[in-house]
Amino acid sequence: MALRIPLFLAIVLPVSVALAATPEITRDTGTPQAVGKAHTLRTIPEACARISGQFTGIPDKPYTMQVSKTSPRCVARAELVSADKVKPESDPRWVLNDLVKVPNAACPSQLATLSVWRLKVNNAPYKLDAQGRARVYLQEKAQKAWTANDPKRTRPAYAVAVDVIGSCG
């Protein structure tokens, strides 16, 4: 029985996240976590975000995820959005950045996975003026609105999604 669980996870994980996507960050499966115990999944310093989760033990909603700010004075240099909103799997501008896997200590066949996608942005250098300096006028930048789906965006973004594989019977 112990040999079937890793084989099951090795087959199901790539299919459920993305067939051809290999994360930029490679990590081992995390430490099994107890039901009701909150644990940090990932910290994204650029977005001033700490993503934590916990197994609930409820069959309909076995895992919950919370996002909190890392520090009240932190200034985000990147946006954090829900993967349900931007659909990164189908957009070639998004790259699978990280895949965090956490097993349930009470039920080894259940695995929570956090997918973190990073938006590739075109941060071309600013054009130089006649004096050879790059000048950025904040009023003009503030007037240009952007969204996570804007193809001309210059601000980095991360999209996160949590999924649970397997069930406890």
N, C-alpha and C positions, 0 to 999 in steps of 0.2 A: 504494500500500500504506500509506503514512504517513497518508492520510486515513481509512482504514478503522479503524485502531486507536482513535482518539479517538471515532469514531462508535459502535464496538462497546462501548467503556467507557461512553459516555453512555447506551446502551440497557440494558446489563446491570447497572450499579451500582444504579440505583434499584430495579430488580426484586429484586435479591438482598438488599438491606438492608431497605427498607420502601417500599411504593408511595407512600403519602401522607405519610410522615415527612420533614420538612425539619429538618436539624440546627440547634440553637440557635447553634452556632459554625460559621461558614462559612470554609473555608480551601481553598487551591489544592492540587493534587496535589503530594506531596512530591518531594524529589530522588531520582532512581533510586539504589538501593543495591545494592552488589555482593554476590554469594553469599558467605556466611560472615562478613560484616561486621555486627556488632551496632550497632543504632541506636535512639535513644529515639523512641518513638511519641508518648507523651503523659505528662505529669506531672499528678497530681491531688493538690494540696496538702492538701485537706480529708481525704483518706484516707491521707496520708503515703506515696503510692505513685508509683513511676516504672515505666511500662510500656515495655519495650523488646522488640525482635524482630529476627529475621534470617532471610534466605532460606537454605535448607539445600542446595538443589540435588538433594534426594531427591524423586523423583516422587510417592511415596506421602504424604510429609509435607513439602511445599515450604516451609513457613514455621513458625517457632516463636516463641512469645511468652513473656516472663518478666516477673514483677512483683517489684520489690524495694522495700524501705523507703527513703524519701528521706534519713532521718537517724535514728540510734538513739534520739535524744531527742524525736523528733516524736510528738505525741499526736494520734491520729486523731479527727477530729470527724465523720467519715462512714465508712460501711462500704463495702468493695469486694467485690463478689460476681461469680460467673460468670453470664453471660447464659443459659447452658444450664440453670442451676439455677432462675432466677426467671422466664424466658420474658417479657422486657419487651415484645416485639413485640405480644403479645396482651393486655397489661394496660394499661388507660388511665391508670393512675397513673404510668407510666414515660414519660419524654420523651426523644427522641433528642437528646443533648447535643452530640455531636461525631462526625464521620466523618473518620478519618485515612486517606488513600490513599497508598501507597508502591509505585512500580513497581520491578520487578526490572531492574537495569542490564544483565544478561546476556541477558534475555529480555523485551523491552518489552511483549509481549502478556500478561505475568503481572503482576497487581496484588494486593498485600496490602491489606486494608481492616480497620481497627479501628473498631468501633462502640462508642461510649460512651453509655450510657443513664443518666439521672438520675431518681431517684425523687422525685416531688412529695410533699412532706410537709406536713401541716397543723400548722404550728407556731403554734398559737393562744397568745396571751399567758396567763400563769398568772393564776388568779383572785386578786384582792386580798383580804386578810383585813380584820378590823375596824379595824386601824390603817393600812390603805391600802398594805400591803406585800405583795409576792409572796414567799411562803415555799416553798422546796423542801426536802423532807426526803430526804436521800440514801438512807436505809435503805428507804423506801417505793419510791423510784425503782429501786433495785437489785433489789428483789424482783419487779418487773414484767419478765418476760422478753419479748423481742421477737425476731422473725425478719424476714427480708427480705420475706416474704409477708404480714406482719401489717398489716391495713388501718389500724390505730390507731397505728402507729409514729410516733415524733417525731424519730428520728435520721435524717439524710440518708443516702442510699446511692447508689452508682454500680455499674452492671453493665457488663462489658466482654465483647466477643466479637471474635475475629479470623477472617477468611475470606479465601480466595485465589480470585481470579477469573482464569481463563485458565490455560493450561499451556504448558510448554516441551517441544517435541517433539524 
